[in-house]
Amino acid sequence: MTQSTTYALFVPTVMRSFTCGTPYSVDGNTYQEALSNVEVVIQEWIETAKELKRPIPPPKGKLMYA
């Protein structure tokens, strides 16, 4: 049996908007991959919000580790 590790990142403001309030995460096989993936999701969310002329909330909170 092979053990694997997956890293999941959560950006509450962005993720709740995508999923109508349901928790959602972005993952990767390494921390760097997960971070890269979540950066893409955040950038795409901002671009879509601008296209739809929706407000972009300011960042809040702080980086937290679980």
C-alpha positions as CSV (number, residue, x, y, z in Angstrom):
1,M,0.0,0.0,0.0
2,T,1.4,3.4,-1.0
3,Q,0.8,6.4,1.2
4,S,0.0,9.6,-0.5
5,T,-0.2,13.2,0.7
6,T,-2.5,15.8,-0.6
7,Y,-2.6,19.5,0.4
8,A,-5.9,21.4,0.4
9,L,-6.2,25.1,0.5
10,F,-9.3,27.1,1.2
11,V,-10.0,30.8,0.3
12,P,-13.3,31.5,2.0
13,T,-14.4,34.6,0.0
14,V,-13.6,33.1,-3.3
15,M,-14.8,29.6,-2.6
16,R,-18.1,30.5,-1.0
17,S,-18.9,32.6,-4.1
18,F,-18.2,29.6,-6.4
19,T,-20.2,27.1,-4.4
20,C,-23.1,29.2,-3.0
21,G,-21.8,29.1,0.5
22,T,-20.7,25.4,0.6
23,P,-17.0,24.9,1.7
24,Y,-14.7,24.1,-1.3
25,S,-11.0,23.6,-1.5
26,V,-8.2,23.5,-4.1
27,D,-5.7,20.8,-3.7
28,G,-2.3,19.6,-5.0
29,N,0.1,16.7,-4.4
30,T,2.6,19.2,-2.9
31,Y,2.1,22.4,-0.9
32,Q,3.7,24.4,-3.8
33,E,1.3,22.7,-6.3
34,A,-1.7,23.5,-4.1
35,L,-0.6,27.1,-3.7
36,S,-0.1,27.5,-7.5
37,N,-3.5,26.0,-8.1
38,V,-5.3,28.3,-5.6
39,E,-3.5,31.3,-7.1
40,V,-4.9,30.4,-10.5
41,V,-8.4,30.0,-9.0
42,I,-8.2,33.4,-7.3
43,Q,-7.0,35.1,-10.5
44,E,-9.7,33.6,-12.6
45,W,-12.3,34.5,-10.0
46,I,-11.1,38.2,-10.0
47,E,-11.2,38.3,-13.8
48,T,-14.7,36.8,-13.9
49,A,-15.9,39.2,-11.2
50,K,-14.6,42.1,-13.3
51,E,-16.2,40.9,-16.5
52,L,-19.6,40.6,-14.6
53,K,-19.0,43.9,-12.9
54,R,-19.3,42.3,-9.5
55,P,-17.6,43.8,-6.5
56,I,-14.3,42.3,-5.4
57,P,-14.0,42.2,-1.6
58,P,-10.8,43.2,0.0
59,P,-8.7,40.4,1.5
60,K,-9.4,39.7,5.1
61,G,-8.2,37.4,7.8
62,K,-4.7,35.9,7.8
63,L,-2.9,32.8,6.5
64,M,-3.7,29.9,8.7
65,Y,-2.4,26.4,8.9
66,A,-4.4,23.4,9.9
